[in-house]
């Protein structure tokens, strides 16, 4: 989900929500996940993976590997990880000031 009047310069992760003049990741689109029938357990797993993925420790690549080891069995999490791992000329949109929501 993209907030109105947001300038999106980087790739937005699946299930992500961005906002701001220079868009930054605000969190997950929980309403969209619920509307699309995601089970509560899967949403909980995606949220935990998101928090670890955008924590302040280590590089993004290291955190992607860590999340894959812990949550890789969850298909929606694997969707996010595959999206981040793919080659792109743009970076991945991240939370402002490195703070995961």
C-alpha atoms as an extended CHARMM CRD file, in Angstrom:
* protein
*
       101  EXT
         1         1  UNK       CA              0.0000000000        0.0000000000        0.0000000000  PROA      1               0.0000000000
         2         2  UNK       CA              1.3060000000        3.4420000000       -0.9110000000  PROA      2               0.0000000000
         3         3  UNK       CA              0.1890000000        6.5590000000        0.9570000000  PROA      3               0.0000000000
         4         4  UNK       CA             -1.1900000000        9.4670000000       -1.0560000000  PROA      4               0.0000000000
         5         5  UNK       CA              1.3210000000       11.9650000000       -2.4590000000  PROA      5               0.0000000000
         6         6  UNK       CA              4.2300000000        9.6790000000       -1.5280000000  PROA      6               0.0000000000
         7         7  UNK       CA              7.3300000000        9.7270000000       -3.6960000000  PROA      7               0.0000000000
         8         8  UNK       CA              8.3670000000        6.0790000000       -3.9780000000  PROA      8               0.0000000000
         9         9  UNK       CA             11.9710000000        5.8080000000       -5.1540000000  PROA      9               0.0000000000
        10        10  UNK       CA             12.7810000000        2.3010000000       -3.9480000000  PROA      10              0.0000000000
        11        11  UNK       CA             11.1540000000       -1.1030000000       -4.1930000000  PROA      11              0.0000000000
        12        12  UNK       CA              8.4180000000       -1.8020000000       -1.6330000000  PROA      12              0.0000000000
        13        13  UNK       CA              8.3140000000       -5.2830000000       -0.0970000000  PROA      13              0.0000000000
        14        14  UNK       CA              5.2210000000       -7.4120000000       -0.6450000000  PROA      14              0.0000000000
        15        15  UNK       CA              2.5820000000       -6.7350000000        2.0340000000  PROA      15              0.0000000000
        16        16  UNK       CA              4.3810000000       -3.4850000000        2.9470000000  PROA      16              0.0000000000
        17        17  UNK       CA              2.8950000000       -0.0570000000        3.5390000000  PROA      17              0.0000000000
        18        18  UNK       CA              4.8360000000        3.1030000000        2.6680000000  PROA      18              0.0000000000
        19        19  UNK       CA              4.1730000000        6.7920000000        3.1780000000  PROA      19              0.0000000000
        20        20  UNK       CA              5.9170000000       10.1480000000        3.2150000000  PROA      20              0.0000000000
        21        21  UNK       CA              7.2950000000       12.7700000000        0.8550000000  PROA      21              0.0000000000
        22        22  UNK       CA             10.2330000000       10.4510000000        0.2400000000  PROA      22              0.0000000000
        23        23  UNK       CA              8.3860000000        7.2570000000        1.0190000000  PROA      23              0.0000000000
        24        24  UNK       CA              9.6370000000        5.0530000000        3.8220000000  PROA      24              0.0000000000
        25        25  UNK       CA              8.3050000000        1.7560000000        5.0640000000  PROA      25              0.0000000000
        26        26  UNK       CA              5.6400000000        2.3090000000        7.7110000000  PROA      26              0.0000000000
        27        27  UNK       CA              4.9490000000       -1.3470000000        8.4470000000  PROA      27              0.0000000000
        28        28  UNK       CA              2.8060000000       -4.0920000000        7.0500000000  PROA      28              0.0000000000
        29        29  UNK       CA             -0.5530000000       -3.6680000000        5.3500000000  PROA      29              0.0000000000
        30        30  UNK       CA             -2.3900000000       -5.6630000000        8.0190000000  PROA      30              0.0000000000
        31        31  UNK       CA             -5.8350000000       -4.6760000000        6.7540000000  PROA      31              0.0000000000
        32        32  UNK       CA             -4.9530000000       -5.9520000000        3.2850000000  PROA      32              0.0000000000
        33        33  UNK       CA             -3.5860000000       -9.2120000000        4.7010000000  PROA      33              0.0000000000
        34        34  UNK       CA             -6.8070000000       -9.7980000000        6.6610000000  PROA      34              0.0000000000
        35        35  UNK       CA             -9.0050000000       -8.8980000000        3.6870000000  PROA      35              0.0000000000
        36        36  UNK       CA             -7.1170000000      -11.3780000000        1.5250000000  PROA      36              0.0000000000
        37        37  UNK       CA             -7.7980000000      -14.2020000000        3.9660000000  PROA      37              0.0000000000
        38        38  UNK       CA             -4.4210000000      -14.6160000000        5.6110000000  PROA      38              0.0000000000
        39        39  UNK       CA             -4.6930000000      -16.6950000000        8.7660000000  PROA      39              0.0000000000
        40        40  UNK       CA             -3.9920000000      -14.9700000000       12.0660000000  PROA      40              0.0000000000
        41        41  UNK       CA             -1.0050000000      -17.2700000000       12.6750000000  PROA      41              0.0000000000
        42        42  UNK       CA              0.5390000000      -16.3570000000        9.3100000000  PROA      42              0.0000000000
        43        43  UNK       CA              0.0410000000      -12.6290000000        9.9870000000  PROA      43              0.0000000000
        44        44  UNK       CA              1.7390000000      -13.0650000000       13.3730000000  PROA      44              0.0000000000
        45        45  UNK       CA              4.6620000000      -14.8670000000       11.6840000000  PROA      45              0.0000000000
        46        46  UNK       CA              4.9580000000      -12.1740000000        8.9930000000  PROA      46              0.0000000000
        47        47  UNK       CA              5.0120000000       -9.4560000000       11.6930000000  PROA      47              0.0000000000
        48        48  UNK       CA              7.7570000000      -11.2200000000       13.6430000000  PROA      48              0.0000000000
        49        49  UNK       CA              9.7850000000      -11.7300000000       10.4610000000  PROA      49              0.0000000000
        50        50  UNK       CA              9.3080000000       -8.0380000000        9.5610000000  PROA      50              0.0000000000
        51        51  UNK       CA             10.6010000000       -6.9320000000       12.9620000000  PROA      51              0.0000000000
        52        52  UNK       CA             13.7050000000       -9.0860000000       12.6180000000  PROA      52              0.0000000000
        53        53  UNK       CA             14.1970000000       -8.1170000000        8.9800000000  PROA      53              0.0000000000
        54        54  UNK       CA             14.2310000000       -4.3950000000        9.7260000000  PROA      54              0.0000000000
        55        55  UNK       CA             15.9960000000       -4.4790000000       13.0920000000  PROA      55              0.0000000000
        56        56  UNK       CA             18.9780000000       -2.1770000000       13.6240000000  PROA      56              0.0000000000
        57        57  UNK       CA             21.5080000000       -4.9970000000       13.8810000000  PROA      57              0.0000000000
        58        58  UNK       CA             23.6660000000       -6.2330000000       11.0110000000  PROA      58              0.0000000000
        59        59  UNK       CA             23.3200000000       -5.6720000000        7.2870000000  PROA      59              0.0000000000
        60        60  UNK       CA             20.1130000000       -6.2610000000        5.3720000000  PROA      60              0.0000000000
        61        61  UNK       CA             21.6670000000       -9.3190000000        3.6900000000  PROA      61              0.0000000000
        62        62  UNK       CA             22.5740000000      -10.8010000000        7.0730000000  PROA      62              0.0000000000
        63        63  UNK       CA             19.0710000000      -10.1680000000        8.3850000000  PROA      63              0.0000000000
        64        64  UNK       CA             17.5300000000      -11.7310000000        5.2540000000  PROA      64              0.0000000000
        65        65  UNK       CA             19.5820000000      -14.8670000000        5.9130000000  PROA      65              0.0000000000
        66        66  UNK       CA             18.5550000000      -14.8850000000        9.5950000000  PROA      66              0.0000000000
        67        67  UNK       CA             14.8670000000      -14.4550000000        8.7600000000  PROA      67              0.0000000000
        68        68  UNK       CA             15.1150000000      -17.2540000000        6.1970000000  PROA      68              0.0000000000
        69        69  UNK       CA             16.5100000000      -19.6050000000        8.8060000000  PROA      69              0.0000000000
        70        70  UNK       CA             13.8520000000      -18.7680000000       11.3970000000  PROA      70              0.0000000000
        71        71  UNK       CA             10.7380000000      -18.1300000000        9.2790000000  PROA      71              0.0000000000
        72        72  UNK       CA             11.5950000000      -19.6230000000        5.8650000000  PROA      72              0.0000000000
        73        73  UNK       CA              8.8620000000      -22.2530000000        6.0910000000  PROA      73              0.0000000000
        74        74  UNK       CA              6.1450000000      -19.5760000000        5.9300000000  PROA      74              0.0000000000
        75        75  UNK       CA              5.2440000000      -18.9490000000        2.2490000000  PROA      75              0.0000000000
        76        76  UNK       CA              4.3920000000      -15.2290000000        2.6940000000  PROA      76              0.0000000000
        77        77  UNK       CA              7.7370000000      -14.6370000000        4.4500000000  PROA      77              0.0000000000
        78        78  UNK       CA              9.5340000000      -16.4930000000        1.6610000000  PROA      78              0.0000000000
        79        79  UNK       CA              7.7430000000      -14.2010000000       -0.8230000000  PROA      79              0.0000000000
        80        80  UNK       CA              9.2010000000      -11.1670000000        0.9600000000  PROA      80              0.0000000000
        81        81  UNK       CA             12.6820000000      -12.6980000000        1.1400000000  PROA      81              0.0000000000
        82        82  UNK       CA             12.6530000000      -13.6720000000       -2.5500000000  PROA      82              0.0000000000
        83        83  UNK       CA             11.6050000000      -10.1270000000       -3.4420000000  PROA      83              0.0000000000
        84        84  UNK       CA             14.5150000000       -8.6370000000       -1.4710000000  PROA      84              0.0000000000
        85        85  UNK       CA             17.0340000000      -11.1450000000       -2.8510000000  PROA      85              0.0000000000
        86        86  UNK       CA             16.2170000000      -10.4830000000       -6.4990000000  PROA      86              0.0000000000
        87        87  UNK       CA             18.4630000000       -8.1700000000       -8.4470000000  PROA      87              0.0000000000
        88        88  UNK       CA             17.2220000000       -4.6070000000       -8.8390000000  PROA      88              0.0000000000
        89        89  UNK       CA             18.7380000000       -1.2770000000       -9.7910000000  PROA      89              0.0000000000
        90        90  UNK       CA             16.8490000000        0.2760000000       -6.8580000000  PROA      90              0.0000000000
        91        91  UNK       CA             17.2260000000       -0.3740000000       -3.1680000000  PROA      91              0.0000000000
        92        92  UNK       CA             14.5550000000       -1.7280000000       -0.8580000000  PROA      92              0.0000000000
        93        93  UNK       CA             12.4020000000        0.8400000000        0.9030000000  PROA      93              0.0000000000
        94        94  UNK       CA             13.1020000000        0.6340000000        4.6410000000  PROA      94              0.0000000000
        95        95  UNK       CA             11.6660000000        2.1630000000        7.8020000000  PROA      95              0.0000000000
        96        96  UNK       CA             12.6730000000        5.7320000000        8.5140000000  PROA      96              0.0000000000
        97        97  UNK       CA             15.7770000000        5.9960000000       10.7050000000  PROA      97              0.0000000000
        98        98  UNK       CA             16.0100000000        2.1830000000       10.7790000000  PROA      98              0.0000000000
        99        99  UNK       CA             13.0470000000        1.7670000000       13.1340000000  PROA      99              0.0000000000
       100       100  UNK       CA             10.8390000000       -1.2230000000       12.4040000000  PROA      100             0.0000000000
       101       101  UNK       CA              7.1950000000       -0.5450000000       13.1930000000  PROA      101             0.0000000000
